[in-house]
Amino acid sequence: MQTLTLNNAKTNFKQLVNDTLINQEETLIVGEMGSVILMDYKNWQSIIETLNLLKDKTSLNALLEGHKHRNNNKEIGKTINEVFYDL
């Protein structure tokens, strides 16, 4: 992750946005009032989706249970092929 001052980010903003989209790398922009992150929107959506799943106790428990079974080499539920058989 690169770090830029707010003034540097403003000067090169168009190139900074293009580089962020091409490289899929976040940029920390530091100003007098604090710092912000510039990142690709798809990556941001993925982070939010993950946080929402982790906040949901049912989803989190299912995720942890799945990891536990996978680590014990046990299969539970349906396979990927069974779930998406009609695609």
Secondary structure, DSSP 8 states (H G I E B T S, - for coil): -EEEEHHHHHHTHHHHHHHHHHH---EEEEETTEEEEE--HHHHHHHHHHHHHHHSHHHHHHHHHHHHHHHTT---S--HHHHTTT-
